[in-house]
Amino acid sequence: MEKINILIVDDRPENIIALEALLERDDINILTTTRPNDALRIAWENDIAIALVDVQMPEMDGFELVKLLKGNPKTKDILVIFVTAISMDTEFALQGYQSGAVDYLYKPLNPFVTAAKVDAFIRFTRTQRDLKNKNQELLEFQDKLIKAKELAEQGKRIKENFLANMSHEIRTPINGIIGITRLLQLTELDQEQKEMVSLLDVSSNALLGVINDILDLSKIESGKFKIVRVATQVRAICNDVVNILKIKAKDKGISLLLEIGDDVPDTVIADSLRLNQILMNLVSNAIKFTIEGSVTLKVTSEERTETECLLKFSVIDTGIGIAKENIDKIFETFEQAEDSTTLKYGGTGLGLSIVKQLAALKNGVLEVTSEEFKGSTFSFSNRYELPEVKVSPIVVPAANDLKALEGLKILVAEDNAINQFLILRILKSWKIQADVVENGQEALDRLAAEDYNMILMDTFMPVLNGLEAIKLIRQGAVPGKENTPIITFSAAVMETDRQIAIEAGANDILSKPFDVKLLHSKIASLCMVY
């Protein structure tokens, strides 16, 4: 136990000796002096908790001494008890309390009263110090929490910036590869060239898929992943998944089947992009681990009312199956059922982890049943609202069937040479006149010199980036051109990217690699070409 320091100040040594005898105990240190000036020094040099001060002393009376102690920040918290033989009238007592004393002891000292009062103040001091220490510990803990929170937020910002930059640096060249591959597919090719271009398309999309998986996982972990529910055509999504992956299944010599119950509604309110992502991951995973036989995507309506339905999407395969002890493991990030699985079948171990987290975000249920060497069934169940008005199926034209947009003149601001080539070829195929510049400042200069129906603006460019250029245009940097429609291209993937672009003044945003049909639709809509 920490000892409490008590100071006794009295001009008569015999009084000091008497007090020391009364107060002697193991948990206190007693310091004494007969001179008030020495008392000030002792109080300054030592952590004094309680001072017993004689009132009448020749050098300086007790009232003056206490006023000096209370006037010093280092000694102001000392608990002072006056010791006096003077008769205590009201005025005298008031003077003592006003100077800062907390109590009086009267001579001749009653040993029981003296010991009791000092003991009470010792306990009070210990309580106060315990509270002070706990408050300090709490403050230090709050301070550590604040610093930890600041470090976590800083780390989060660094991670988001890294993701944005990495996404831009990686997705931009992939956008060029995929875009040019699609342009090649629209040209006249012999059979061997078609096969090579097809392989190039599959490989580049596979690479993009891995990158998207990593970025999606990071977005989910950082809380930046959002579910957007709109009218969604269930059969169309399932057909798209099967059609896209049919080639992959055919190459392995297995069948890819689709079964949709008659009572499954055509349209539900869902996040079509994330539903597509879940089904693509599950079906692709099933094909990967099926050597012979088939993979079936089955959709059933488990429950249905006038306003909602419970749909179950099951992916059934005749593949290698999963041992019971490994079923939980396959949903962990970067994990597969066994270490040899990666070597034999490939993959990052991200697909099922993302499916699990997407299912949770959608308030769905993900289940798996499997028998080793016989096959597996992965099921995703989710409750969906039904649209109040029946939605007619949308017929989307093929990329090479998009109508011309003659008469339009578009300014393209893009610093990547491959993307410049790609965008200009696409716009030319729609009979759009296009000019290209390499940064935001050049876009402002060209816009000042010529009239354009629209600007396609890359986000990340040297000299002046796309977002800053858009802000300047909207603020009137080019008089008369403030309302020119602008679509931004971005290889960044954070959910805030769209919001930032819209706040800067963009009319819309397209992610790289972009869908050609979507670009055509947005240009036609913003330029009012029907």
Number of C-alpha atoms within 10 A of each C-alpha: 7 7 12 18 18 25 23 22 27 24 18 13 13 10 19 20 12 12 18 15 11 16 18 12 10 9 11 15 14 18 18 19 17 19 16 23 12 13 22 16 10 16 20 15 11 14 15 21 20 21 25 24 28 26 24 17 17 10 11 13 14 25 22 14 20 27 16 15 22 19 14 12 9 15 20 15 15 22 22 26 25 24 24 19 13 11 10 12 8 8 8 11 15 12 12 22 16 12 19 22 24 14 16 21 19 15 12 10 17 12 14 9 12 17 15 13 15 19 13 12 18 21 12 13 17 17 12 12 13 12 12 12 12 12 12 12 12 12 12 12 12 12 12 12 12 12 12 12 12 12 12 12 12 12 12 13 13 12 14 19 14 12 19 18 16 17 20 19 14 14 23 21 17 20 22 21 20 22 24 21 19 18 15 15 15 11 9 9 12 8 9 9 13 15 12 11 18 16 13 16 18 16 13 16 17 12 13 17 14 15 16 15 20 15 19 19 21 18 18 15 11 13 10 14 17 14 13 12 16 14 18 21 19 21 18 14 17 21 14 13 20 22 13 12 16 18 13 17 23 12 8 15 14 18 15 22 15 16 14 16 10 10 12 20 18 17 22 26 19 22 17 19 13 19 21 16 17 22 22 21 20 24 23 21 16 28 26 17 20 24 16 16 15 19 26 20 25 17 24 18 18 14 13 17 9 9 11 16 19 17 22 21 23 23 24 23 28 23 24 19 21 20 13 13 8 12 16 11 15 18 20 17 15 14 19 24 20 13 9 10 14 14 9 9 10 12 16 13 19 21 28 20 21 23 23 18 18 23 19 13 14 20 12 18 14 19 11 15 14 20 15 12 13 13 21 23 21 18 20 22 21 18 21 19 19 21 16 10 8 11 13 9 12 8 6 10 10 9 15 12 9 15 14 16 20 12 11 19 19 22 22 23 27 26 19 15 10 17 22 18 15 21 20 19 16 17 20 15 14 17 16 18 16 19 16 20 18 20 23 27 20 16 26 20 13 17 18 16 10 10 14 19 15 20 24 25 30 26 28 22 18 13 11 17 17 28 23 16 22 28 17 18 24 19 14 12 16 16 12 12 18 16 14 19 19 23 25 25 23 25 26 26 23 19 13 12 17 19 14 12 23 18 13 18 24 24 16 18 23 19 17 23 21 16 13 17 15 13 16 18 15 17 22 16 11 16 15 8 14 8
